[in-house]
Amino acid sequence: MMVGMHEVAIGSDMIRLGQFLKLADLIETGGEAKMLIAEGDVTVNGEVDTRRGRQLHPGDVVAVGQKAARVVA
């Protein structure tokens, strides 16, 4: 069960998954992002994605464990 989701505004129409995890405070470091993504612990719109460079757009939902954030413009 998801604890809660918050919205995180980005300054353009796209952000990369690794960058968004840090911006949204879902992880603490870029190294942690790299490890969690590679291990399949990150989902985008409910599906596991192992691409750190995955492009996210407004409306996408990223989750790590019980924490989630939605990309907004």
Backbone as JSON, one array per atom type, in Angstrom:
{
  "sequence": "MMVGMHEVAIGSDMIRLGQFLKLADLIETGGEAKMLIAEGDVTVNGEVDTRRGRQLHPGDVVAVGQKAARVVA",
  "N": [[0.84, -1.18, 0.0], [0.53, 2.22, -0.82], [2.07, 4.9, 0.82], [1.78, 7.65, 0.43], [1.34, 10.17, -2.09], [3.06, 12.74, -3.68], [3.11, 15.79, -5.59], [5.46, 16.89, -7.99], [6.9, 19.59, -9.42], [8.36, 20.21, -12.6], [10.83, 22.0, -14.5], [10.65, 21.98, -17.24], [9.37, 20.27, -20.19], [10.13, 17.68, -19.84], [11.93, 15.25, -17.9], [14.66, 13.28, -16.74], [14.54, 9.96, -15.4], [16.43, 9.25, -13.32], [17.2, 11.8, -12.44], [14.77, 12.83, -11.58], [14.07, 11.22, -9.4], [15.78, 12.14, -7.38], [15.11, 14.9, -7.29], [12.47, 14.7, -6.43], [12.81, 13.85, -3.88], [12.72, 11.12, -3.38], [14.83, 9.5, -3.12], [18.18, 9.67, -1.74], [20.73, 10.07, -2.9], [22.52, 10.24, -6.08], [23.85, 7.87, -6.6], [22.38, 6.04, -5.13], [20.0, 6.14, -6.57], [20.83, 5.05, -9.04], [21.46, 2.41, -8.24], [18.96, 1.44, -7.18], [17.29, 1.66, -9.43], [18.59, -0.08, -11.25], [18.26, -2.49, -9.9], [15.59, -2.94, -10.18], [13.75, -1.75, -8.48], [12.26, 0.49, -8.84], [9.32, 1.98, -10.05], [7.54, 3.15, -12.92], [4.64, 4.64, -13.67], [3.4, 2.36, -12.66], [4.83, 0.21, -13.68], [7.86, -1.66, -13.68], [10.91, -0.05, -14.36], [14.06, -0.08, -15.72], [15.73, 1.82, -16.76], [17.77, 4.41, -16.29], [17.89, 6.77, -17.69], [15.34, 7.13, -18.62], [12.76, 8.98, -20.05], [10.64, 11.23, -18.46], [7.39, 12.65, -18.28], [4.95, 15.27, -17.68], [2.37, 14.03, -15.59], [3.27, 11.43, -15.37], [3.87, 8.85, -12.98], [6.06, 8.06, -10.42], [7.42, 5.54, -8.39], [9.0, 4.39, -5.41], [9.4, 1.84, -3.35], [7.27, 2.49, -0.67], [6.85, 5.11, -1.29], [5.82, 7.73, -3.47], [5.71, 9.86, -6.38], [4.27, 12.34, -8.48], [4.86, 13.63, -11.69], [4.62, 16.99, -12.55], [3.82, 19.86, -14.58]],
  "CA": [[0.0, 0.0, 0.0], [1.3, 3.45, -0.97], [1.91, 5.8, 1.96], [1.27, 8.92, -0.07], [1.97, 10.64, -3.3], [3.1, 14.19, -3.81], [3.38, 16.28, -6.94], [6.74, 17.58, -8.11], [6.93, 20.38, -10.65], [9.62, 20.25, -13.33], [10.97, 23.27, -15.21], [10.52, 21.82, -18.69], [8.35, 19.27, -20.48], [10.7, 16.34, -19.68], [13.03, 15.07, -16.96], [15.1, 11.89, -16.73], [14.15, 9.22, -14.2], [17.43, 9.39, -12.28], [17.14, 13.18, -11.93], [13.5, 13.04, -10.9], [14.09, 10.56, -8.1], [16.45, 13.05, -6.44], [14.3, 16.11, -7.19], [11.25, 14.39, -5.68], [13.21, 13.35, -2.55], [12.4, 9.7, -3.23], [16.12, 8.91, -2.77], [19.08, 10.71, -1.22], [21.9, 10.3, -3.76], [22.49, 9.69, -7.44], [24.29, 6.48, -6.53], [21.23, 5.25, -4.67], [19.08, 6.06, -7.71], [21.4, 4.1, -10.0], [21.33, 1.06, -7.69], [17.56, 1.05, -7.09], [16.77, 1.49, -10.78], [19.19, -1.29, -11.81], [17.72, -3.66, -9.19], [14.17, -3.08, -10.48], [12.97, -1.29, -7.34], [11.59, 1.73, -9.2], [8.29, 1.81, -11.06], [7.02, 4.32, -13.61], [3.25, 4.34, -14.06], [3.05, 1.01, -12.22], [5.67, -0.81, -14.31], [9.29, -1.56, -13.38], [11.72, 0.49, -15.45], [15.47, -0.14, -15.32], [16.47, 2.8, -17.55], [17.98, 5.65, -15.54], [17.65, 7.88, -18.6], [13.94, 7.13, -19.06], [12.19, 10.33, -20.08], [9.36, 11.38, -17.77], [6.62, 13.81, -18.7], [3.85, 15.55, -16.74], [1.37, 12.96, -15.47], [3.92, 10.18, -15.0], [3.98, 8.58, -11.54], [7.25, 7.28, -10.09], [7.35, 5.02, -7.03], [10.09, 3.63, -4.82], [8.85, 1.33, -2.1], [5.97, 3.05, -0.31], [6.82, 6.54, -1.62], [5.55, 7.99, -4.89], [5.59, 11.26, -6.79], [3.75, 12.56, -9.84], [5.49, 14.73, -12.44], [3.7, 18.03, -13.0], [4.49, 20.95, -15.3]],
  "C": [[0.89, 1.25, 0.0], [1.02, 4.36, 0.22], [1.31, 7.12, 1.51], [2.01, 9.33, -1.31], [1.96, 12.16, -3.28], [3.43, 14.57, -5.24], [4.66, 17.09, -6.94], [6.79, 18.27, -9.47], [8.33, 20.33, -11.27], [9.64, 21.52, -14.17], [10.85, 23.18, -16.71], [9.46, 20.75, -18.95], [8.86, 17.84, -20.29], [11.8, 16.37, -18.63], [13.4, 13.59, -16.99], [14.79, 11.25, -15.38], [15.14, 9.41, -13.06], [17.41, 10.76, -11.63], [15.87, 13.38, -11.11], [13.47, 12.39, -9.52], [14.7, 11.46, -7.03], [15.61, 14.31, -6.22], [13.06, 15.89, -6.31], [11.53, 13.9, -4.26], [12.77, 11.91, -2.31], [13.66, 8.91, -2.86], [17.03, 10.04, -2.31], [20.24, 11.04, -2.14], [21.7, 9.73, -5.15], [22.92, 8.24, -7.47], [23.17, 5.56, -6.08], [20.22, 5.08, -5.8], [19.55, 5.01, -8.7], [21.19, 2.66, -9.53], [19.87, 0.6, -7.67], [16.94, 0.81, -8.46], [17.29, 0.18, -11.38], [18.61, -2.56, -11.18], [16.22, -3.85, -9.43], [13.26, -2.63, -9.36], [12.21, 0.0, -7.6], [10.53, 1.43, -10.26], [7.9, 3.17, -11.64], [5.65, 3.93, -14.13], [2.9, 2.87, -13.79], [3.88, -0.11, -12.82], [7.14, -0.58, -13.98], [10.02, -1.01, -14.6], [13.16, 0.55, -14.97], [16.35, 0.82, -16.12], [16.58, 4.11, -16.78], [17.68, 6.87, -16.38], [16.23, 7.95, -19.13], [13.38, 8.55, -18.98], [10.82, 10.32, -19.41], [8.71, 12.67, -18.23], [5.51, 14.07, -17.69], [2.78, 14.46, -16.79], [1.98, 11.63, -15.09], [4.03, 10.07, -13.48], [5.15, 7.64, -11.31], [7.14, 6.83, -8.64], [8.6, 4.23, -6.68], [9.58, 3.15, -3.47], [7.47, 1.9, -1.85], [5.83, 4.52, -0.66], [6.6, 6.72, -3.12], [5.45, 9.48, -5.14], [5.1, 11.33, -8.22], [4.47, 13.76, -10.44], [4.41, 15.7, -12.86], [4.51, 19.15, -13.66], [4.66, 22.17, -14.42]]
}
